[in-house]
């Protein structure tokens, strides 16, 4: 979807980084936009969640989390045995691909809105739930035959992280206040969302350009993995979505969540839990390859998969 306006901002940042432009987004502005996006996504999800009885999404949520746990379990042996990566590196990368990307979620929401494809509003609940299981599994895979892990420190780092606090906080505020209560904040959190996302993606393009040298060092195997894994996970997402009865838009969104790779929560958690893992490999693959792949090719591909399967069933 290269003609999607917010994606054009990402490409602009990427090109600016590649030609070594002096373009920079001030750190304070980047931090502020990150907070805005996380809160806005949480609020939107909370507003939609208020319209749905919690009991109706309990079983689908458990199913989504259980299936998502398969992703790091599939990725680890591929990375460790076929890619011949060290156990720590394979476990860390598997955790990144089992966790999710909030920004990819936001871009998919924008894309599906432009396609006039309705999406279940409570998908943001799945986004929050899917942040955690892969991180825990990544540590178990890394430590299965070695020493102890500082579980208390790790869990505190994951649950008290900025992204989780803002997502859960926004979700609860939107759920408690409902659409009428949030109406005075609509212009700030809803009307400005796409503009803020465009600024954020401009910065992400610059960051991705800075990670390209890491990828060249990682080699062909990791680059192939960073493209094949999201497609496989996306297919798993479409099948799962049909099993639990999501719409075409919901299926495309769940596929995108499964296909995305974390580059915010997972690096922070893995730095504590598996300090011997090389972050250049995990962040280089998730941010340098999978993130742009999903933005430019993956999201329309997962939407196409969802439409196709809906037509077959």
Buried (B, 14 or more C-beta within 10 A) or exposed (E): BEEBEBBBBBBBBBBBBBEEEEBEBEEEEBEEBBEBBBBBBBBBBBBBBBEBEEEEBEEBBEBBBEBBBBBBBBBBEBBBEEBEBBBBBBBBBBBBBBBBBBBBBBBBBBBBEEBEBEBBBBBBBBBBBBBBBBBBBBBBBBBEEEEEBEEEEBBEBBEEBBBBBBBBBBBBBBBEBBEEEBEEBEEBBBEEBBEBBBBBBBBBBBBBBEBBEBBEEBEEBBBEBBBEBBBBBBBBBBBBBBEBEBBBBBBBBBBBBBBBBBBBBBBBBBEBBBEEBBBBBBBBBBBBBBBBBBBBBBBBBBBEBBBEBBEEE
